[in-house]
Amino acid sequence: MGKPSVILTSQFTTPEAKSFSNYLKYMTRKEALKEKETALSNREMVELDKLENVIETFEMKMGSSIASTQSEELTKKEEEALTILKKPEHFIDNEETYSKYINYMGRHYALEKKENPSIEEEKEKSVVRKKIFKMVGINETEELKHPDIKQGVFSIDKEIMTTEDMKKVNKIVKHAQKNGSVFYQDVISFDTDFLIREGIYNPKKDYLDEHRIQNASRKMMKKMFEDEKIESGYWFASIHRNTDHIHVHYGTVETKNTRQLVSVKEDGVEYLAPKGKRKQQTIDNMKSTFANSLIERTAELTRISDLRNTLVQDIKEAYGDRKNKKELKLLQEIYKELPSNKKHWQYGSKYVSIATREKIDKLTESMMKGNSDYKEYFKKTEEESFYRKELFGDSTRSDKDYAANKKQEIDKRLGNSLLKEMKKGANRTETNRNVFAKERQQIKRSSKNKMIFVTSGSINKIRRVVNNDYEKFRAEREYEQTEEKIKREQERNRI
């Protein structure tokens, strides 16, 4: 299948353990003094003032950054992503770069105002224009407006950011790190061919649909905050177009650290530090949320969901219409192997053996053999699986095989639906037996309360009649229920 079209490269930076432990010690003592029920002594008041001053001027030292990639053999995209992570200036332009940008903008404005520019001035204007666009990575056909706007930069609460906004971001990040926050950095990288195919990037016009990227980014970060239980988080992002591939770089901090504290040993001394590593499920959800939001797959996924729900109803009807001798034989075997307590008649129950579960799968598959919805379901899930492998690449993890997971899901749902119908049938049979037992007791007396003699032959005859009547009643009732379900389904389709 080759390399994925979209990859996520991550890095996190935690405070130095010794530095963070000292800060934690000061904060703990400060809170203890503030929460003291009795009035503080003069000595304690002096101590509190000193602590507040130390905390205010405390310089939190940051530890080393830990980066992770999707593969050992780095692709060009991953190399570029790691370069972006390692060089902060790619994220927030320094004063020198911004100064050059302003000078270029000023010179370009002066040349634009000239009524009769010379050939040399026209050439200079062209050179200056190219330098400006190279610095900010925007389309050369766009007008040069608002030189203070940072192109391709957005945040949790802003779609467009200025230089002043970025200065505020800098303060937020520094303040968060001073309070012991972990600094998370993530880079989403794209294959250019993928962006072109999906209509996100037009190379001829050098147009990038940043709105779609922003929308997908916001959903991804929201999901990350939910998974990691981040309540006071702040993130900002920058779209990079000055490399061979297009990347989106994200930075995330908490205004106050809420990460789990872990013990870290340095030079034989134990310190406390916030845990930086996020759950693998968080990373997986970030990638899938971003891609699913970027590429509209609602129609395909909705159809798969609708087919799954339809098949659950179909298996009930197939159960009521069973005629195949092999299916009936298999059904009897399943009945015999199910636990005596019917509350355990669940597909995933530990009381249902693997062998029995395989027979249930075999039976449901046989019942669905000629069902067009069943065939379409597997066709759609295979198509979606292929698409996801193209998007994210092949994975050796079994839980990432979309088609296999959907097969297990439908097996379970159909299996539970089948077992539910079997349970209903078993309950009806027990009810019939109870009715027959009462009839047997009452039949020993005549209508005139006179005793009559009942032979074993007559008992057997009655048993056969009752059972035959019951089977006839059951068949008629199931037929009526099937008819009612079909009518309801037709009504829903008309609506």
C-alpha atoms as one frame of an Amber mdcrd trajectory, in Angstrom:
protein
   0.000   0.000   0.000   2.972   2.360   0.365   3.386   5.368   2.642   0.365
   7.122   4.202  -1.010  10.338   2.704  -1.420  11.970   6.126   0.970  11.493
   9.054   1.183  12.874  12.573   4.566  13.568  14.170   4.571  14.531  17.857
   6.898  15.893  20.494   6.459  16.923  24.111   8.690  18.893  26.444   8.397
  18.496  30.225   9.884  20.693  32.953  13.194  19.567  34.419  12.355  17.264
  37.348  14.495  19.059  39.957  13.232  22.472  38.899   9.597  21.345  38.905
   9.947  19.672  42.336  11.332  22.902  43.824   8.438  24.866  42.323   5.976
  22.281  43.667   7.533  22.550  47.122   7.135  26.358  47.142   3.530  26.129
  45.891   2.592  23.461  48.440   3.974  25.510  51.320   2.251  28.657  50.030
  -1.140  26.896  49.839  -0.653  25.404  53.305  -0.087  28.882  54.787  -3.048
  30.386  52.938  -5.398  27.607  54.036  -4.361  27.802  57.680  -7.482  28.267
  59.817  -5.829  30.355  62.516  -4.237  33.760  61.913  -0.684  33.685  60.590
   2.110  34.664  62.923   4.512  37.451  61.977   7.104  34.869  61.053   4.613
  33.053  58.814   3.564  36.318  57.176   7.203  37.034  56.307   7.596  33.480
  54.985   4.477  33.874  52.803   5.787  37.135  51.311   9.101  35.488  50.516
   7.378  32.488  48.921   5.182  34.692  46.718   8.242  36.617  45.588  10.183
  33.406  44.851   7.261  31.961  42.903   6.780  35.186  40.948  10.421  35.291
  39.871  10.869  31.527  39.577  12.556  30.389  36.355  11.284  26.962  35.443
  13.957  24.982  33.629  12.683  22.817  30.790  13.905  19.281  30.252  14.701
  17.599  26.948  12.046  17.109  24.279  10.862  13.638  23.293   9.710  13.162
  19.703   7.913  10.228  18.092   7.311   9.285  14.467   5.245   6.615  12.723
   8.146   4.623  11.290  11.825   3.879  11.822  12.740   4.673   8.223  11.910
   8.356   7.906  10.184   9.677   4.814  10.842  13.129   3.390   7.638  14.359
   5.059   8.727  13.053   8.466  12.175  14.602   8.137  10.590  17.958   7.364
   8.173  17.542  10.291  11.015  16.822  12.724  12.894  19.866  11.432   9.834
  22.009  12.142   9.605  20.574  15.672  13.283  21.187  16.412  13.383  24.788
  15.196  11.041  27.057  17.187  11.605  29.912  14.728   9.494  27.959  12.253
   6.594  28.468  14.646   6.985  32.033  15.883   9.011  34.360  13.685  11.760
  36.197  15.517  12.092  39.977  15.564  14.822  39.960  12.903  12.648  38.067
  10.417   9.683  40.312  11.078  11.849  43.415  10.657  12.965  42.196   7.215
   9.332  41.515   6.313   8.289  45.073   7.236  11.200  46.546   5.226  10.234
  44.513   2.164   6.615  45.588   2.526   7.652  49.249   2.793   9.849  49.067
  -0.315   7.133  47.238  -2.279   4.578  49.914  -1.307   6.945  52.717  -2.445
   7.545  51.042  -5.819   3.809  50.432  -6.280   3.132  54.173  -5.849   5.516
  55.204  -8.649   3.574  56.351 -11.723   6.271  55.650 -14.312   8.648  53.070
 -12.828  11.833  52.265 -14.707  12.693  48.779 -15.971  15.129  48.384 -13.048
  12.414  49.397 -10.562   9.951  46.930 -12.088  12.551  44.164 -11.737  13.232
  45.238  -8.138   9.508  45.211  -7.369   9.245  41.684  -8.761  12.193  40.502
  -6.646  10.824  42.160  -3.479   7.382  40.659  -4.110   8.819  37.150  -4.465
  10.800  37.548  -1.224   7.674  38.648   0.626   5.628  35.708  -0.605   8.441
  33.278   0.138   8.573  34.523   3.729   4.843  34.269   4.413   4.001  31.401
   2.033   0.950  32.909   0.342  -0.352  32.989  -3.218   1.378  35.584  -5.417
  -1.974  36.499  -6.995  -3.282  37.728  -3.630  -3.123  41.414  -2.761  -0.537
  42.523  -0.224  -2.695  43.811   2.592  -2.409  44.024   6.356   1.337  43.464
   6.800   0.783  42.739  10.506  -1.379  39.664   9.802   0.439  36.362  10.259
  -0.387  34.224   7.240  -1.557  30.673   7.994  -1.520  31.154  11.772  -4.623
  30.467  13.892  -5.480  29.401  17.429  -8.137  27.955  19.714 -10.052  31.244
  19.656  -8.853  33.058  16.503  -9.053  32.291  12.785  -6.683  35.139  11.861
  -3.780  36.283  14.020  -1.642  39.408  14.005   1.868  40.039  15.249   0.394
  41.399  18.478  -1.633  38.197  18.904   1.548  36.143  18.529   3.248  38.193
  21.247   0.330  37.282  23.538   0.728  33.618  22.545   4.380  33.830  23.515
   3.395  35.136  26.941   0.767  32.393  27.396   3.288  29.662  26.559   6.009
  31.119  28.819   3.549  31.579  31.693   2.250  28.007  31.270   5.775  26.572
  31.220   6.658  28.634  34.283   3.735  26.920  36.049   5.108  23.500  35.101
   2.949  22.807  32.036   3.973  20.205  29.479   4.465  21.751  26.020   2.982
  19.513  23.345   3.897  19.962  19.690   2.230  18.077  16.849   2.790  18.263
  13.100   0.289  17.016  10.523   2.032  16.372   7.177   0.447  15.775   3.775
   1.297  14.146   0.473   0.846  16.853  -2.137  -0.838  14.419  -4.571  -3.403
  13.589  -1.893  -4.242  17.273  -1.327  -4.609  17.822  -5.068  -6.818  14.728
  -5.503  -9.115  15.791  -2.664  -9.420  19.354  -4.005  -7.650  20.912  -1.007
  -4.669  22.241  -2.958  -4.500  23.666  -6.490  -0.849  23.752  -7.657  -1.594
  25.845 -10.761  -3.085  28.673  -8.697  -1.014  27.803  -5.628  -4.287  27.811
  -3.665  -4.670  25.953  -0.365  -8.075  25.577   1.270  -7.011  26.748   4.724
 -10.615  26.865   5.930 -10.935  23.071   5.619  -7.596  22.597   7.374  -8.637
  24.925  10.196 -11.981  23.138  10.624 -10.308  19.702  10.783  -7.676  21.087
  13.186 -10.258  22.430  15.612 -12.113  19.106  15.725  -8.840  17.223  16.218
  -7.704  19.445  19.090 -11.132  19.314  20.725 -10.963  15.514  20.651  -7.434
  15.577  22.082  -8.582  17.809  24.965 -11.469  15.409  25.683  -9.286  12.287
  25.603  -6.585  13.807  27.814  -9.083  15.618  30.082  -7.476  19.012  29.430
  -9.764  21.727  30.840  -7.553  24.825  30.908  -5.706  24.234  27.651  -4.594
  26.630  24.930  -3.364  25.744  21.446  -2.160  27.626  18.401  -1.119  26.460
  14.941   0.821  27.476  11.858   0.503  26.190   8.280   3.953  25.733   6.671
   4.271  25.910   2.905   7.984  26.712   2.537   9.012  23.020   2.353   8.490
  20.288  -0.255   5.333  19.187   1.571   2.619  21.161   3.347   2.559  20.807
   7.139   0.445  22.116  10.026   2.335  22.718  13.290   0.406  22.805  16.599
   1.543  23.914  20.050  -0.465  23.101  23.192  -0.078  24.080  26.843  -2.139
  24.056  30.016  -2.390  27.316  31.953  -1.844  25.167  35.038  -0.420  21.657
  34.965  -2.957  18.889  35.596  -0.873  16.022  34.227  -0.223  13.033  36.461
   2.955  13.406  38.539   5.550  10.650  38.238   8.736   9.944  40.143  11.976
  10.712  38.281  15.507   9.886  39.476  18.363  12.312  38.789  21.823  11.689
  40.251  20.333   9.237  42.729  17.749  11.745  43.993  14.012  11.275  43.378
  11.949  14.202  42.095   8.402  14.664  40.854   7.612  15.704  37.286   4.459
  15.805  35.156   3.914  12.840  32.837   4.151  14.064  29.257   3.370  10.981
  27.187  -0.182  10.823  25.875  -2.206   7.634  25.437  -1.866   5.815  22.101
  -5.648   6.028  21.758  -5.343   9.818  21.965  -2.848   9.884  19.082  -5.005
   7.483  17.025  -8.103   9.609  17.625  -6.250  12.781  16.661  -5.290  11.313
  13.269  -8.690   9.802  12.510 -10.628  12.879  13.680  -8.494  15.183  11.549
  -8.733  13.021   8.425 -12.461  12.317   8.776 -13.145  16.036   9.233 -10.880
  17.042   6.336 -12.323  14.490   3.891 -16.099  14.282   3.745 -16.974  10.606
   4.243 -20.357  11.083   5.917 -22.374   9.463   3.109 -20.172   6.337   3.002
 -20.091   5.865   6.775 -23.831   6.540   7.125 -24.590   3.879   4.512 -22.457
   1.319   6.396 -24.298   2.170   9.622 -27.715   1.912   7.938 -26.833  -1.475
   6.419 -25.662  -2.757   9.794 -28.990  -1.802  11.423 -30.998  -3.287   8.526
 -29.138  -6.602   8.806 -30.054  -6.924  12.483 -33.722  -6.874  11.428 -33.036
  -9.178   8.468 -31.572 -11.912  10.670 -34.743 -11.947  12.788 -36.857 -12.506
   9.703 -34.439 -15.145   8.400 -34.714 -16.960  11.743 -38.505 -17.081  11.467
 -38.292 -18.385   7.900 -35.675 -21.094   8.408 -36.228 -24.155   6.166 -32.703
 -25.305   5.400 -32.052 -28.687   7.074 -28.385 -27.860   7.704 -29.393 -24.621
   9.390 -31.958 -26.425  11.561 -29.353 -29.022  12.553 -26.875 -26.274  13.403
 -29.551 -24.444  15.372 -30.250 -27.571  17.440 -26.528 -27.950  18.191 -26.334
 -24.337  19.343 -29.402 -24.840  21.586 -27.749 -27.822  23.270 -24.457 -25.971
  23.829 -25.922 -22.748  25.246 -25.801 -22.282  29.055 -28.867 -23.380  31.048
 -29.342 -19.863  32.414 -30.794 -17.890  29.503 -29.549 -14.552  30.867 -26.119
 -15.685  29.624 -27.380 -16.070  26.074 -25.206 -13.218  24.863 -22.720 -13.426
  21.994 -19.838 -12.101  24.084 -20.710 -13.963  27.291 -17.894 -15.898  28.942
 -20.393 -18.770  29.349 -20.693 -19.150  25.561 -17.733 -21.167  24.240 -15.615
 -20.140  21.254 -16.823 -23.256  19.389 -20.473 -22.282  19.964 -19.738 -18.715
  18.891 -18.217 -20.032  15.657 -21.390 -22.059  15.020 -23.479 -18.929  15.609
 -21.313 -17.064  13.044 -21.716 -19.956  10.601 -25.496 -19.959  11.046 -25.941
 -16.184  10.650 -23.658 -16.216   7.599 -25.751 -19.017   6.070 -29.002 -17.180
   6.791 -27.625 -13.986   5.197 -26.092 -15.751   2.176 -28.549 -14.425  -0.404
 -29.144 -11.086   1.306 -28.157  -8.123  -0.927 -27.703  -5.806   2.089 -25.244
  -8.282   3.579 -23.164  -8.305   0.375 -23.247  -4.517   0.104 -22.180  -4.129
   3.748 -18.963  -6.087   3.161 -18.326  -4.336  -0.138 -18.639  -0.925   1.542
 -16.456  -1.863   4.518 -13.719  -3.193   2.195 -13.815   0.054   0.185 -13.582
   2.134   3.360 -10.739  -0.061   4.641  -8.799   0.463   1.398  -9.364   4.215
   1.612  -8.106   4.360   5.218  -4.994   2.355   4.389  -4.268   4.803   1.597
  -4.820   7.682   4.024  -2.967   6.383   7.102  -0.819   3.592   5.630  -0.759
  -0.115   6.499  -0.724  -1.020  10.175   0.447  -4.219  11.866  -1.984  -3.541
  14.720  -5.063  -5.758  14.446  -7.270  -3.111  16.066  -6.544  -0.775  13.113
  -7.896  -3.184  10.443 -11.193  -1.456   9.626 -12.696  -4.267   7.504 -11.823
  -6.967  10.079 -13.233  -4.853  12.915 -16.478  -4.283  10.996 -16.728  -8.038
  10.331 -16.425  -8.735  14.067 -18.962  -6.008  14.792 -21.626  -7.364  12.429
 -20.980 -10.960  13.623 -21.637  -9.836  17.185 -24.754  -7.837  16.351 -26.267
 -10.586  14.192 -25.279 -13.202  16.785 -27.010 -11.299  19.587 -30.071 -10.767
  17.412 -30.212 -14.511  16.660 -29.790 -15.445  20.332 -32.559 -13.018  21.272
 -34.946 -14.767  18.885 -33.833 -18.187  20.173 -34.517 -17.025  23.723 -38.037
 -15.928  22.737 -38.661 -19.337  21.164 -37.366 -21.148  24.258 -39.576 -19.027
  26.535 -42.642 -19.801  24.406 -41.898 -23.530  24.583 -41.634 -23.398  28.384
 -44.919 -21.506  28.584 -46.571 -24.176  26.437 -45.251 -26.935  28.691 -46.666
 -25.214  31.769 -50.062 -24.865  30.093 -50.002 -28.557  29.135 -49.189 -29.568
  32.750 -52.248 -27.700  34.022 -54.435 -29.236  31.332 -53.246 -32.719  32.318
 -54.271 -32.145  35.947 -57.679 -30.767  35.057 -58.565 -33.423  32.482 -58.900
 -36.086  35.209 -62.246 -34.570  36.170 -65.383 -34.476  34.052 -67.616 -31.452
  33.669 -69.873 -33.041  36.307 -66.920 -33.387  38.697 -66.847 -37.144  38.129
 -63.519 -38.939  37.916 -62.599 -40.351  34.495 -59.925 -42.832  33.612 -57.031
 -41.598  31.435 -54.780 -44.122  29.743 -51.170 -43.499  28.768 -52.281 -43.648
  25.134 -54.793 -40.857  25.594 -52.183 -38.760  27.408 -49.790 -39.118  24.503
 -52.560 -38.236  22.085 -53.388 -35.078  24.034 -49.698 -34.159  24.195 -49.451
 -34.495  20.403 -52.557 -32.371  19.867 -51.362 -29.634  22.239 -47.909 -29.570
  20.708 -49.307 -29.476  17.177 -51.668 -26.653  18.108 -48.810 -24.780  19.718
 -46.542 -25.163  16.694 -49.370 -23.992  14.435 -50.002 -21.000  16.716 -46.293
 -20.177  16.824 -45.942 -20.320  13.044 -49.010 -18.131  12.512 -47.882 -15.636
  15.104 -44.370 -15.325  13.649 -45.875 -14.913  10.183 -48.117 -12.090  11.468
 -45.159 -10.414  13.189 -43.122 -10.604   9.998 -45.992  -9.044   8.044 -46.270
  -6.240  10.619 -42.517  -5.562  10.443 -42.617  -5.362   6.655 -45.532  -2.899
   6.805 -43.725  -0.741   9.383 -40.578  -0.724   7.265 -42.594   0.271   4.173
 -44.226   3.095   6.161 -40.801   4.359   7.299 -39.491   4.297   3.720 -42.491
   6.301   2.533 -41.837   8.894   5.249
